[in-house]
Amino acid sequence: MSKAVSAVAEVEKFEPIEDIGGAAQPLLQVNGLTKHFPVRGTGLFGGAKTVRAVDDVTFSIAKGETLGIVGESGCGKSTTARLLMHLMPVTAGEIIFDARQVGRELSLRELRRGMQMVFQDSYASLNPRLTIEDSIAFGPKVHGMSDASARALARELLGKVGLRPENFAHRYPHEVSGGQRQRVNIARALALSPRLVILDESVSALDKSVEAQVLNLLADLKREFGLTYLFISHDLNVVRYISDRVLVMYLGEVVELGPVDEVWDAPAHPYTRALLAAMPSSDPDRRTEVPPITGDPPNPIDPPAGCRFHPRCPFAEALCSQAKPKLSSIGDSGHQAACFMAIPGSGHSRAP
């Protein structure tokens, strides 16, 4: 890249949105986030029903940290990410980004500047009719940057993600590999200088060697640009490697939340224990005393009463089907679990 082109990009580059909340204020605060999908009933007398995809989800992300979200397919991870980006309407709850409520004090245009997303499907998330340079430059041009400056910025960001601009700028998405396309998507997400990047299964479709390269790239970019990540994945090893805290979801609800090492070493919820026990290992003699999960997840149209995990839980008691446990603190580290076994005096025989 010529010095002239680089200089243009430096002059016209977007500045991150001003920090209003201060260091003590979480960058993202989610309160009671809910998404219900109405579906048409079947049969002669089938009435309208509701799929409870995300139900009363509350969490926060501090500036500069990485929060991982894990859970089985269908638990609501990706729906939560799309709700945060307002890619679908929210049924209930509030999203506060940098001390401003989205939709009231913060417009969607401002939200797009401060929060970006990298999707799982690297090909479907790019316009096949646009070159790589055009795809990265599109967002900055929409937000007011000149064409020349946006293209210069796109080339600079290609270099940041490890792709030589002279080789990749004028290619189309089908002309590069999956790992290279995901690097392009990361560059596109950075083009508006966001403060929070949501990574929805962004490395799950990659070969292991490429996955490791992209994970290291994400760690380098986080340090260089001062980013905050929300990282969604099925791969628990990857989540532990990249995350500071982890949030475990089951059937649309948060069942455990806490520092990643503490959750891994001392999981408080039976579902978390079962997920960790199911992790693949290269040790053929690996054994576990944790009972495996039995059965399939319940129908989100008609979730069970009480704790939603109790039909599959090996430690369930009558209390678990009668009342819903609240997300309660375990110690002073921020570790929380929604399980009667973790709540002192709850009446569960295994409660502390």
Sequence and secondary structure as in RCSB ss.txt:
>XXXX:A:sequence
MSKAVSAVAEVEKFEPIEDIGGAAQPLLQVNGLTKHFPVRGTGLFGGAKTVRAVDDVTFSIAKGETLGIVGESGC
GKSTTARLLMHLMPVTAGEIIFDARQVGRELSLRELRRGMQMVFQDSYASLNPRLTIEDSIAFGPKVHGMSDASA
RALARELLGKVGLRPENFAHRYPHEVSGGQRQRVNIARALALSPRLVILDESVSALDKSVEAQVLNLLADLKREF
GLTYLFISHDLNVVRYISDRVLVMYLGEVVELGPVDEVWDAPAHPYTRALLAAMPSSDPDRRTEVPPITGDPPNP
IDPPAGCRFHPRCPFAEALCSQAKPKLSSIGDSGHQAACFMAIPGSGHSRAP
>XXXX:A:secstr
  HHHHHHHHHH        S TTS SEEEEEEEEEEEE   STT   EEEEEEEEEEEEE TT EEEEE  TTS
SHHHHHHHHTTSS  SEEEEEETTEEBTTTB HHHHHHHEEEE S TTTTS TTS HHHHHHHHHHHTT  HHHH
HHHHHHHHHHTT  HHHHTT  GGGS HHHHHHHHHHHHHTT  SEEEEESTTTTS HHHHHHHHHHHHHHHHHH
T EEEEE S HHHHHHH SEEEEEETTEEEEEEEHHHHHHS  SHHHHHHHHTS  S TT    S    S    T
TS  SSSTTGGG TT  HHHHHS    EE TTSS EE  GGGSTTSS TT  
